[in-house]
Amino acid sequence: MEPVTHFLTGACMARSGLNRKTAYATLAMTLAAEAPDLDMLWGFRGPIPVFQHHRGITHTLIGAPFVALVVTGAVWLLDRWLGKRQPIPVRWTLVWVFSLLAALSHILLDWTNNYGVRPFFPFNPRWYALDLVYIVEPVMLTGLLLGLVIPGILGLADREIGGRKELFRGRRWATGALSLTLLVWGVRWGEHARALQLISQTRFGREPVLRMGAEPYPVNPFHWFSVVETADYYQTGSVDTHR
C-alpha cells in the first residue's frame, strides 16, 4: 500500500486503546507501520537496486522485530532529547511490542494488494499476494483518516463549550476505521473469488487455460482486470462481477 495508509493504520491501531498502556505508543506505531519501506532508500543507488531490495528483508517475519527495535530506539532517543515527563509512564518493552504489531500490519497490508510480499525470505523467496486491494484504496484511506480527524474536531468543539478534556479520545472512531478496513477486505475477498470463477467459465478459443488472475481496481470492488495465460499467448480483459 502507499505510505499514508500505512501511517494511518498504525495511528488507528494505537488509538484503538493501546495508547493507554504506555507513552509514545501512537508515535511508535505510526512510525513502525511505515518503517519497512525504508528499503526504498536503495533507490539512491539506482532503479535496479530498489527493485532488488524493495519488499525484501524489512518486509519479512524475521525482519519485523528488528524494524520494531530500530523504531523503539529512535523514540527512546527522542525521549532523552525532550527530557520531559509524559502523561503516563513509558514502558519500553510495550513500545517495542506495539511497534512490532505495527510493522506486521505493514506486511499484512502489502500482502492484500497485487504486488505482494515475501514474508518468509530469505528461506523462501516466493512472493505471496491476495490481489484484493489496489495500491491506493480511497475507501480505506478516507475511513482511516476520518477515524483520526473526527475525534480531534469533536474535542475542539467540547473545549469551546467548556467540556472536560479527555486524555485518550477517539478509541471508538479508530476501532471503527479499522473495522471498515476488514469490511473492505471481506467484500473484495468474495468478489475476487467471483471474478476468478467467471474467468474460469470463459472459453479462450481451443487453448486450455494454464493460469489466470484477477487484479483489483480502486474503489469499485466489482471491477477487476483479468489476465489469462495459455500455452501460446496471454489474454487480458475486464470482469464486472456485479453484472
N, C-alpha and C positions, 0 to 999 in steps of 0.2 A: 504494500500500500504506500501511498505518498506520505511524506513526513507529518503533515498536520494531523491526519487521522491517528497516527501512532502517538503523537504528543497528547492529543485529546483523550485517547483511550487510557493512557497512563494516568492522566489527571483525574478522569472519572473513576478509575479503579480506586485511587486514593480517597477521593471524596465520597465514595460509597460507604465509608466507615473506617478504613484503615488509617486515615489521618488522625483518628482519635487515640491510636495506640502509641504513637511516637512523633516527636517533632521531625520536621523535614520529610515526612512521608510523601506529601504531594510533590515537593520539589524533586526528590529522588526518583519517584515513579514516573514522573513526567519526562525526566531526562533519560531514564533507563529504557523507557518504551521506544525511544528513537535511537538509543546508543548503538545498537547493532549495525546501523547504517554508517557508522564511522569507517567501514571498509570502503566507502565511496572515495575516501582520501587517496586511494590508489589511482584515482583519476588524474592526479598531478603527474603521474608517470606516463600517462597516455591512455588512449581508449582501449588498448588491448589488455593492460594490467587490470583495469577496473572491471572488465568483463570476466577476467580470470578469477578475481577475488571477491566480487560482489556476491552477497548471499553465500559466503563461504563460512569460515570458522566462527565468525561472530554471530552467525545465524544457526548455530548448532546447539544441541543439548549439552555438549561438552563445553562450548564456549560461553554459554549464557551465565554460568556462575562467575566467570572472570569478568565479563562485561558488567555484571552487577557489582563486583568488587571495585572496579575502576570508578563507577558512578558513586559508590559509597565513599571511596577515598576522596573524590572531588568535593562531595558535600561536607566531609569532615574538615577538609582544608578551608572551605568557606566558613564553616562554623568557628574554626580557630581564628580566622581573619576578622569575622564580625565581632566575636567576643562578647556577645550579649545573651542574656538569659531568655530562653524560649518559654512560651506559654505552658507547654507540657514538657516533661523530661525527654531527652534524646536517648533512645535505646538503639545503639548502633547495630546490634545483631538483627533487630527487626527492620532497620533501614535496609540492610543487605538482603534480607528475605523478601521484603516488598519490592526491592529493585529487581531481584531475580524473577518474581512474578511478572513484573512489567516487561522485562527482557523476553520472557517466554511468550507474553502476549504479542510481541512483535513477530516472533516466529509463527505464531498461530495465525495472525492476520495475513502475513505473506503467504502462508500455506493456502489460504482461501482464494487467492487470485490465480491467474493462469501463467504467471512467471514461475511461481513455486519456490521451494526451498530444498536444501539438502541437510535435514536435521541430524542425520547420523554420520555426516562427513567428519573425519577422513576415512572411517572404517567402511562406510557405504557411500559411494559417490552419486547414488541415484537421486534424481530430482522428484519431488512429490508436489502435486498441485491439484487442488479441488476444482479449479475452474469455475468458481461460484461468483466471484465479485471482481469487477473491473478495478484497475489500479487506483482510480479515483471514483469513489461511490458517493455522490452528493447526498443521498438519503442518510447514510451512516454519518457522514461529515456534519450535516446540519443537526442531526439528533444529538451528537456528542457535544457540539458547540452550544446548543441551547441548554443542554444539561449542566453546563458550567456557567453560562452567562445569566440565565434567568434567576437563579438564586441570588446572584450579586445585585441584579436590578431590584428584586424584592427586598433585599437588605437595605438598599438606598432608600426605598420607599418607607420602610419601617423606621429608619433613623429620622426621616423628615417629619413623621408624625409622633416622634418621641418613643418609639418602641424599644424594647430591650435588644441589645446587640448580642447575637449568638456567636459563640466561638467557632462552632462547627455547623455551618449552614450548607444545605443542598444535598444531603445524603439521598433523599428520595429521588431528586431530579437526576443525580448521577447514576443511581441504580436503574432508573427508567431509561436513560440513554444507553446503558449497556444492554438492557433487555431488548431495546429496539434493534441493536446490532445482532443479537441472537435471533430475533424475528426475521430480519433481512436474510440471514444465513439459512434459516429454516425454509422460507419461501423459495429462495433461489435453489436450495438443495432439491426440492421437489420438482421445480420447473426444469432444472438441468437434467434430471433423470428422464423427464418427459421429452425433452429435446433429443436426447440420445435415442430414446425409443422411437421417435418419429423418423430420425435419420436411419435407424436400422431397418425400418419398414419401407424405405425408399430404394427403388432399383436404379442402378447406375450402369445401364447397358447390360452387357453379359459378364462384366467383371465382378468377381466376388470382392466384398469389402474386407480389407486387411485390418485397417484401424480407422477410428473416427473420433472426432472431438467436437464439443460444443463450447465455444468461448463466450464469455459474458460481455454485454454492453452495459454502460452505466444507466442507472435509474430504473429502466424497464426490465423487470425480471422475466418477461415473456419473450424477449427478443434475444436471439443467440446467433453468433457467427459459427457456421459449421465448416468442418474440414473432413474430407473423406479420402483415404488412401486406398488405391487399388494396386494391382501388380504393375500397371503401366502408367498411371497418372494420378494426380491429385485433383479433387473436385471441391470447390468452395461454394458457399451459398449462405442463406439465412434461414432461420427457423422461427416461426411465431407459434409458441406453444398455446397461446390463448385462442387463436383461430384455427 
